[in-house]
Amino acid sequence: MAEEKTYIKVWQHRKRLNKVVFSYADYFIVSLFLERGKLSYADRWIEIMPGTVVFANPALPSAWEPITENPEEKGFSIMFSNEFIRQDEWGFLLGTPLLDLTLDQAIILNQESLPTVKLLFQRMMEVSQTKNGMTDELIHSLLHLIIYEAMRGKEEKTYKEQHNAAQRTVELFLLLLDRQFPINYPQEKLEMRSATDYAQRLSIHVNHLNRVVKQVTGKTTTDIIASRMVKEALRLLRDTQLNVAEVAYALGFEEQASFTAFLKRKTGKGPKEIRIV
């Protein structure tokens, strides 16, 4: 298996951003927002003010939607893959909102820290545009300083937290489901196969997830997951050279017989019948 390539991108926000932008499936993002906006998670959204640092973890889908139509200032973001995090950084980062999903993912900065964090992001932009042997090392250092300064300069929570967001919960569940596919076996296998798996990832109770999914879609969470698994099973059986046991394992079945029973229950056909169609 080839070694994963490190990915990193630093950019300044555009003047106008009208669409909701979901967090990326495989990347961490740290952003400084200098405009008002809404940050949405599974069962809630929060309205945040200019001067807020937001941490996006690929394990927790989120969405950003601006409220300010023409912000006076543009914010900044850094996006990076898991490979960008060095082994010796995990100890520090585990205690930060970047990796600890129990902490506030949005930190409103006090007036003392905001100019410092803005300057650090500006410096990071400059460094990222001058590629040399020290670029990644400098970006690591600046990222650490941004996280440290954000946590040190945290203002008392002043954002508004809103609940009753059934539609948003379902949207984020479906986004998380879609992120599991297509499966690139043997490098990948399906990790989340039950409503409980998705509820845990979204940090909500499974009963709440089941209730809102049924309310919004008219279908059960289990049926939606199973339908997507069947679609992937058909693709793997028809479009790849994987044998039935490999397809079963890729979809999270420990026993081939369980996979065969699942397919027959959902499609009326077994794997071999599907493969020759």
Buried (B, 14 or more C-beta within 10 A) or exposed (E): EEEEEEBBEBBEBEEEBEEBBBBBEEBBBBBBBBBBBBBBBBBBBBBBBBBBBBBBBBBBBBBBBBEBEEBEBBBBBBBBBEEBBEEEBEEEBEEBBBBBBEEBBBBBBEEEBBEBBBEBBBBBBEBBEEEEEEBBEBBBBBBBBBBBBBBEBBBEEEBEEEEEBBEBBBBBBBBBBEBBBEBEBEEEBBEBBEBBBBBBBBBBEBEBBBBBBBEBBEEEBEBBBBEBBBEBBBBBBEEBEBEBEBBBBBBBBEEBEEBBEBBEEBBEBBBEEBBEE
